[in-house]
Amino acid sequence: MERNDMTAEEAENANHQGTDFPVPASVIPALHLSDGMIRAIFLLLGVGILLPWNAFVSSKPYFAARLCGDDGEDIVNFEQYFGLVWNFSSVVSLGLIIAGQAIADHFKRVRSLSRGDISANPLNRAAHGNTPQNSELGSRTSTRSGGLDHSFFLVMLPLTIYMAVFSMQAVLVLVPKISPEKFLVLILCGLAVCGTCGAIATAGIVSAAGLFPPNIGINPFFSGQALGGVAVSMANFIAATVEDPSSYLEQHCATPNGTLVTSVDLERIGTLVARLDYEAQNIGEDGGNHSCSPYQVLDWAVFSYFVAGCIVLILCLVGFHLIHTYQIQRVREDYEMVHDTQSVVPNEPEADEVSPSISLELNDRINTGSLEHEGTVGGYKDHPSVVSSTLRDERAPPTSADLLSGSISVDDPTSSSNHCLRRVCESAEELANDNALDEFVEEYTDESDEIAVLSAIKGPVTCILLTFTVTLCLFPSWVSELRSIHECKNHFRLSNDLYVPFSFLFFNVGDLLGRMLAERIPVERVRHLSRKLVVGALMRVFFFPMFLLCLSTFGSQSNFILRSDIYSLTVQFLFAVTNGVLVSTSFMWSPHLVGNTSHMQERASEIMTFAVCFGLLSGSLLAFPFLQVASLILQ
């Protein structure tokens, strides 16, 4: 208990002298965050992390006006370039980070081996008495604190740059006299910066969320992303309802003599190119062919949107700072308790190094000590969770603080110490027990090597990659081409000009619902969950033929088209819900497959986020050939 009696001055001097011992939590003002507050912060971070992308997408009329040439024509199809620049910069930045980290870890291991570091070899650790239980006591705080500091800058710096880009966009709204070419360069540079920062910040937030229970960490973060999409699509839908629908009816439903065109007539127009040619003949009474109007009047609505985005990002910065402070505080409290507990444990006879039951003996002693200290500071967080199935069922459920500390894993029946001792003893009995437990935890690793982490989380990574590839291939490109079977047959706006905005809102609501449903899935109890996630992602390829059966602007007289709005909306709903369920479940499951430390969670989150960005990029690139193939099939 001696360390808890340190004064603030002594603690400060100890830190200045470079000691490994942290400042005791009793010296630092305590920060208390309830589970509800933590959940709200991660929900806000989910909204804020996609705020730049949602801003660029929802401000399409503004960007169309800013990129309109003097001749009334768009200088570029900016929507395609926006998505490509954003996703490409995300993939490249994360790829460089992962590659750089792998190289750094490799050289670190080489230096450790060249110096003869006993910690580099499990056999040497056991021979010198430097087992993970003992070595962890001296290094756990410095390692975790360093990892948490790394995560802090991994999030705070990108969010700060986000805010700077938003501020620049707000200023550009007030400067109309900029050539479209210069404005395009500024926008593409801003998109590249935001794409890079978004990918890095997402990896950092997912890493921090992985140290919390899923119901207050990962799930709220991804629900916040979906909630942001719902808010943007809702705003676009409301804006569309305010617009005059007569222009839509004139362009899509009226013939040159002013009569309405039925949906059957629209199908006879044929391919999308033919339809566009048809619409080009009837775009205005003056015979002009202007596709846009240059930006001349200040758009205060867009200016307000960017300013509001800056405010949200400021709140995100404050929120993550609170999360980071809370994590550091928990690490310090854990260190104090472990240090004091070890100092009062009576000396016990050393176990024989070659005893085949050494791991079981340590497990029993650890479990006994954990039960004795239950209720003091979180119960089990003093020791690694090397527990039998009986104790797993009988023990009290861990609190969020226990899981945050990293000393207890939600579903990790093995520990680094058990893994190390198994290599030393080569006990057949222990191997049999570990194999039985592996059926529960699937593949688990406590090694920080990039290959080991990727091997452990390859199931969720594959699921994420396939899910986003299929989703981006169909949404928004194909969904925006869907049409109601009642289009032009009546003046009901949901069947005409509001059908596509409603489809976008419908998708985002379904995606949010899927992510909320994922919170109910007990991932630690589902056997072979990684395999099931991959199978579920592969089954989503059936949405390609299912969407081809829906009525779209590629209209066809083919008999296999199902002329039913109920069928079309059902397919869209299932498409959205499965996307939300698979994405959230994958991110819920991946933290359980690696060590519950900030360093391990960073490695896993970087790989998972890279899979997200690569899936988005792949899907957006495959959308173009899919539209071409679909037009040929539906001719």
ABEGO torsion letter per residue (X at the ends): XAAAABBAAAAAAAAAAGBABBBBAAABBBBBBBAAAAAAAAAAAAAAAAAAAAAAAAAAAAAAAAABBAAGBBABBAAAAAAAAAAAAAAAAAAAAAAAAAAAAAAAAAAAAAAGBAAABAAAAAAAGBBAAAAAAAAAAAAAAAAAAAAAAAAAAAAAAAAAAAAAAAAAAABABBBAAAAAAAAAAAAAAAAAAAAAAAAAAAAAAAABBAAABAAAAAAAAAAAAAAAAAAAAAAAAABBAAAAAAAAABBAAGBBBBAAAAAAAEBAAAAAAAAAAAABAAGBABABBBBABBBAAAAAAAAAAAAAAAAAAAAAAAAAAAAAAAAAAAAAAAAAAAAABBBBBBBBAABAAAAAAAAAAAAAAAAAABGABGGAAABBBBBBAAAAAABBBBBAAAAAAGABBAABABBAAAAAAAAAAGBAAAAAAAAAAAAAAEBBBABABAAAAAAAAAAAAAAAAAAAAAAAAAOAAAAAABBBAABGABABAAABAAAAAAAAAAAAAAAAAAAAAAAABBAAABBGAAAAAAAAAAAAAAAAAAAAABBBAABBABAABBBBAAAAAAAAAAAAAAAAAAAAAAAAAAAAABBBBAAAAAAAAAAAAAAAAAAAAAAAAAAAAAAAAAAAAAX
